[in-house]
Structures are given as structure tokens and as C-alpha cells.
């Protein structure tokens, strides 16, 4: 549901427990495949969640079984600086420049994240503005959100494509936040400290290569959002900047929340006009509480190659072996 539909009492119940999840969502705001072979390495169609549920698989001589007690959440940062609103044309919905999943393993109390390149080529549905299905074709993942109304329809289209990429894995919930919240979140954190590793001279001369600075709200927008006329202009490099920003942002927001038990609500209210989520108040609260208690097992990564289409668009093609290993890492456990 959209945040605006929540009641005041639901918001208040979140106050003491949503700190970490709000930090994750804030990170995703700023943090801006090709068919799989079966994971046993044989030729044929891509592995699916149904295949996995049937039993053992073997990769490089090691046997695995699917994890039974996991939850998977999808977070999106939308390239739209405006507040969330329903749109009637594709351009207004915005593309998802940041795509990240979090997989919680309830068995051992851990979670792991995976950032997915916005240019990853995936199967996705083309829809009329009213949601009428047109066709399914291969395109950049970022376009999946643009194929919709800017609200739930757009988010669910991204969910479907991400699930396809990951072999049919179930997505238990999602949250999408427009990039317009970058400066707001940076302000709430009191500024985020980063080291400037790219050349920003064409877009913001105050961001000097080699310096370590605490970003102003305006600088934060350039640092995490801009790509053209910055460094090598690749999304890969921008994702590295977003990861750097995420690390300090999470720490600073968590520190403020620990000092003021009402600060989580301040963060959540600030995101409200910029966020669409399928997570209700109780689930959101529970997720935040669990993440507070669980161990961060780091990040997974998918290797691949970038090519340029005949029309000049960058396409990221995941390496099949790397993608398989990532799927196994996130959704399987070794059979002993």
C-alpha cells in the first residue's frame, strides 16, 4: 500500500522499531539475465524455483538443497525527483536506477543483500498505462518500473522481472522510493562522509577528486544520482559510489535513532510522500526489529559484461556461472 493510506495509529506503532529498515530504504534511494542453465550445469532451460523445490542440485561437485526458511525483499530507488503520484504515461513513472534485494535467513538469523545493475537484460512485460498486457520481451531492468502507473503496478512489474532473473524465486515484499528524497535523507543524517574518487568538475566543482568530505544536501544528490559528465559515466562506477554512501549513511541514521527513540518516525514520515510499498505497518515493524537483531552477512555480486545496443543503449549481460553461484549463495544451503 502507499504510505499515505496508513492511519496515524499505524505510523505511531512503527516508531521504536523501524530505524534500520528506514536506513535501508534511505540507502536505496541514494544507492542509484540472460537465461540460466540449470544449476547442475547441464544444458537446457533455466532453473526455476519449482526445479529447486524438487530436491538436490549439484554445482562443481557440491550438493545443495533449497533453503526453507528465508524471506526476500526488493528495494528500488526510482529516478524521479518528484513525490509519488499516479501517472498515465510511461515517462512519468520513472525508471528504477537502484535495484537491491535483501534475503533473510530465519534459520541462522542472518541477512545478505544483492545490488542488481539497472542495465541488466531481463524478460519483462510491456503494459498499457491502464495495466493491459501487451507483450513480454527482453529489455533493461530499469525500464520495468516505467512500464506502469508509478505506483503498485510499476513496482509489481519490477518484482516479476527480478524474480525471473533469480530463477523464479519468490519476492515477499517491496518498497520503492523516489530519488527526490536524497537531499532529505542526507539532511536527516546530518551529512554523509565520503571520499571523492571520480571527476565531478563538470557537474559540481565543489566535489574535488581525492578529498574526503561530509556532503551537503545538494552535493549528495550529485554524488549518488548523477552519472553523465561524471568520471567514466558508467552505472558500474555510480553503484560503487552508492555503496560508499550507504555505509556511512546507515551508521549515522542508526546513531541518531539510538539517541532519540522518536527519530525513526521522523525518517519514515520524511520518506512518506516519496515511497510506495507492499509492506503493511505490522510487517514493516517486524522486519525492522528482526534486522536489528540479525547479523549482516555482507553483499553478493553478479559479474557480467557490458555491451552497447545498435541504438546506443548500455546492456549488462550477467555471466551465467556467476549468476548461478549467486542464486545458490542466496537461496540454497549445502547438503550434508
C-alpha positions in Angstrom: 0.0 0.0 0.0 1.1 3.6 -0.4 2.3 5.2 2.8 -0.4 7.9 2.6 -3.1 5.3 3.1 -1.8 4.4 6.6 -3.6 5.6 9.6 -1.8 7.7 12.3 -2.0 4.9 14.8 -0.3 2.6 12.4 2.5 5.2 12.0 3.0 5.5 15.7 3.3 1.8 16.2 6.3 1.8 13.9 8.1 4.5 15.9 10.6 2.4 18.0 11.2 -0.4 15.6 11.7 0.9 12.1 15.1 2.5 12.4 17.2 0.0 10.4 14.6 -0.6 7.7 14.2 3.2 7.2 18.0 3.4 6.9 18.0 0.6 4.3 15.2 2.4 2.4 17.2 5.7 2.5 20.2 3.8 1.2 18.2 2.5 -1.7 17.0 6.0 -2.6 20.6 7.2 -3.0 22.3 4.0 -3.9 21.2 4.8 -7.5 19.9 -12.1 -17.4 20.2 -13.8 -19.7 18.6 -17.3 -19.4 20.2 -19.5 -16.8 21.2 -23.1 -17.4 20.0 -25.5 -14.7 22.3 -25.2 -11.7 23.6 -28.7 -12.1 25.5 -27.4 -15.2 23.6 -29.4 -17.8 22.3 -27.8 -21.0 18.6 -26.8 -21.2 16.2 -24.3 -19.9 16.9 -22.0 -16.9 16.5 -23.3 -13.4 13.3 -22.3 -11.7 12.0 -22.2 -8.1 9.9 -25.3 -8.9 13.0 -27.2 -10.0 14.8 -26.2 -6.8 11.9 -27.4 -4.7 12.2 -30.9 -6.2 15.4 -31.7 -4.3 19.1 -31.8 -4.5 21.2 -29.9 -7.0 24.9 -30.2 -7.7 27.3 -27.3 -8.5 31.0 -28.0 -9.0 30.7 -31.4 -7.3 28.9 -29.9 -4.2 25.3 -30.8 -3.4 22.8 -28.2 -2.3 19.2 -28.1 -1.2 16.9 -25.0 -1.2 16.7 -23.0 2.0 13.3 -23.5 3.5 13.1 -20.6 6.0 14.0 -17.4 4.1 12.3 -14.1 3.2 13.3 -12.0 0.2 12.6 -8.2 -0.1 13.1 -6.0 -3.1 14.0 -2.3 -2.7 14.0 0.2 -5.6 15.4 3.7 -6.0 13.3 5.5 -8.7 14.8 8.1 -11.0 12.1 10.6 -10.3 12.8 13.7 -8.2 9.1 14.4 -7.6 6.7 13.0 -5.0 5.0 9.7 -5.7 1.9 10.1 -7.8 -0.1 8.0 -10.3 0.8 8.7 -13.9 -0.9 7.9 -17.2 2.2 7.9 -19.4 5.4 5.8 -19.3 7.8 8.8 -19.0 6.2 10.0 -15.8 6.6 6.7 -13.8 10.4 6.9 -13.7 13.0 4.2 -14.2 14.4 2.1 -11.3 18.1 3.2 -11.1 18.7 1.3 -7.9 17.6 -2.3 -7.5 18.6 -4.3 -4.4 17.3 -7.4 -2.7 17.7 -8.5 0.9 17.4 -12.2 1.7 16.8 -13.0 5.4 17.7 -16.5 6.6 15.5 -17.0 9.6 17.2 -20.3 10.5 20.5 -18.7 11.5 19.4 -15.1 12.0 21.4 -13.5 9.1 20.7 -11.4 6.1 22.5 -10.7 2.9 22.0 -8.1 0.1 22.4 -8.1 -3.6 22.6 -5.0 -5.8 21.4 -5.6 -9.4 22.7 -3.4 -12.2 19.9 -1.3 -13.7 21.1 -2.2 -17.2 20.7 -5.9 -16.7 18.8 -7.5 -19.6 15.7 -9.3 -18.3 12.4 -10.6 -19.5 9.7 -8.0 -18.7 6.1 -7.2 -19.5 5.1 -4.3 -21.6 1.8 -2.8 -20.4 -0.6 -0.2 -21.4 -0.9 2.7 -18.9 -4.1 1.1 -17.5 -2.3 -2.2 -16.9 -3.4 -4.1 -20.0 -0.8 -6.6 -21.0 0.8 -6.1 -24.4 3.8 -8.5 -24.7 6.8 -9.9 -22.9 10.3 -9.1 -24.3 13.9 -8.7 -23.2 14.9 -5.2 -22.1 16.9 -3.3 -19.4 15.6 -3.9 -15.9 15.3 -0.2 -15.2 12.5 0.1 -17.8 10.2 -2.3 -15.9 9.2 0.4 -13.5 8.5 2.8 -16.3 6.0 0.3 -17.7 3.3 1.1 -15.2 1.4 3.8 -13.3 4.3 4.9 -11.0 2.6 3.1 -8.1 1.9 -0.6 -7.3 1.6 -1.6 -11.0 5.1 -0.4 -11.7 6.6 -2.0 -8.6 5.0 -5.3 -9.3 6.4 -5.3 -12.9 9.9 -4.9 -11.5 9.2 -7.7 -8.9 8.2 -10.0 -11.8 11.4 -9.3 -13.7 13.7 -9.7 -10.7 12.0 -13.0 -9.8 12.6 -14.2 -13.4 16.3 -13.2 -13.2 16.7 -15.1 -10.0 15.2 -18.3 -11.4 11.7 -17.7 -10.2 12.5 -17.0 -6.6 9.6 -15.6 -4.5 9.7 -11.9 -3.6 8.0 -11.4 -0.2 7.7 -7.7 -0.3 8.9 -4.5 -1.9 9.5 -0.8 -1.3 10.2 1.9 -3.9 11.5 5.4 -3.1 11.8 8.3 -5.5 15.2 9.9 -5.8 13.7 13.2 -4.7 14.3 12.1 -1.1 18.1 12.1 -1.4 18.6 15.6 0.0 16.0 15.0 2.7 17.7 11.8 3.9 21.2 13.4 3.7 19.9 16.3 5.9 18.3 13.9 8.4 21.7 12.0 8.7 23.5 15.3 9.3 25.5 14.8 6.1 27.3 11.7 4.9 31.1 11.4 4.7 32.6 10.0 1.6 35.9 10.1 -0.4 35.6 11.6 -3.9 37.1 9.1 -6.4 35.5 10.4 -9.6 35.8 13.6 -11.6 32.8 15.8 -10.8 34.2 19.0 -12.2 31.6 19.3 -14.9 28.6 18.9 -12.6 29.8 20.2 -9.2 33.3 21.6 -8.8 33.0 21.5 -5.0 33.3 17.7 -5.2 37.1 17.6 -5.7 38.7 14.3 -6.6 40.8 12.8 -3.8 39.1 14.8 -0.9 37.2 13.2 2.0 34.2 15.4 2.8 30.9 15.4 4.6 28.3 16.0 1.8 25.9 18.9 1.8 22.3 18.0 0.7 23.0 19.4 -2.8 26.3 17.6 -3.1 24.6 14.3 -2.0 22.2 14.5 -5.0 25.2 14.8 -7.4 27.2 12.2 -5.7 24.7 9.4 -5.7 22.4 10.3 -8.6 24.5 11.8 -11.4 26.2 9.7 -14.0 26.6 11.7 -17.2 29.7 14.0 -17.1 30.9 12.2 -14.0 34.0 10.0 -14.2 33.6 7.3 -16.8 29.8 7.9 -16.9 29.2 4.2 -16.2 26.4 2.8 -14.0 29.0 0.4 -12.5 31.0 3.3 -11.1 27.9 5.0 -9.8 26.9 1.8 -8.0 30.3 1.9 -6.2 29.7 5.5 -5.1 26.3 4.4 -3.8 27.8 1.6 -1.8 30.3 4.0 -0.2 27.4 6.4 0.6 25.3 3.6 2.1 28.0 2.5 4.6 28.2 5.9 6.4 24.5 6.7 5.9 23.4 3.6 7.7 25.8 4.3 10.6 24.7 7.9 11.1 21.0 7.2 10.9 21.3 4.3 13.3 23.2 6.5 15.7 20.6 9.2 15.6 17.8 6.7 16.2 19.6 5.3 19.2 19.8 8.8 20.7 16.2 9.6 20.0 13.6 6.9 20.0 11.2 9.1 18.0 13.7 9.7 15.3 12.7 6.6 13.3 9.2 8.1 12.8 10.8 11.4 11.7 12.7 9.4 9.0 9.7 7.4 8.0 7.4 10.4 7.8 10.0 12.2 5.6 10.0 9.3 3.2 6.3 9.0 3.1 5.5 11.2 0.1 8.2 9.5 -1.9 7.6 5.9 -1.1 5.4 3.0 -2.4 5.5 -0.3 -0.5 3.7 -3.6 -0.3 4.7 -3.9 3.4 1.9 -3.2 5.9 2.7 -1.5 9.2 3.0 -4.7 11.2 5.3 -6.4 8.7 7.4 -3.3 8.3 7.8 -3.1 12.1 8.6 -6.8 12.4 11.2 -6.6 9.6 12.9 -3.7 11.3 13.0 -5.4 14.6 14.5 -8.6 13.1 17.1 -6.8 11.1 18.2 -5.0 14.3 18.9 -8.4 15.8 20.3 -10.3 12.8 23.8 -10.5 11.5 24.7 -8.7 8.3 26.4 -11.4 6.1 27.6 -8.8 3.5 26.7 -8.4 -0.1 26.5 -10.8 -3.1 27.6 -9.8 -6.5 26.9 -10.8 -10.1 29.7 -10.5 -12.6 29.0 -9.8 -16.3 29.8 -7.8 -19.4 28.5 -4.5 -20.8 27.7 -4.1 -24.4 26.1 -1.3 -26.4 23.0 -1.9 -28.5 22.5 -0.8 -32.1 20.5 2.2 -30.6 23.4 3.2 -28.3 21.9 1.8 -25.0 24.2 0.1 -22.5 23.2 -3.5 -21.8 24.6 -5.6 -18.9 24.7 -9.3 -19.6 25.3 -11.4 -16.4 27.9 -14.2 -16.5 25.8 -17.4 -16.3 28.2 -19.1 -13.9 28.4 -16.0 -11.6 24.6 -15.7 -11.6 24.2 -19.4 -10.8 26.7 -19.1 -7.9 24.9 -16.0 -6.5 21.5 -17.8 -6.7 23.0 -20.7 -4.8 24.6 -18.5 -2.3 21.4 -16.6 -1.5 18.7 -19.3 -1.8 20.4 -22.7 -1.2 22.4 -24.4 1.6 25.0 -27.1 1.3 23.5 -30.6 1.7 25.3 -32.6 4.5 
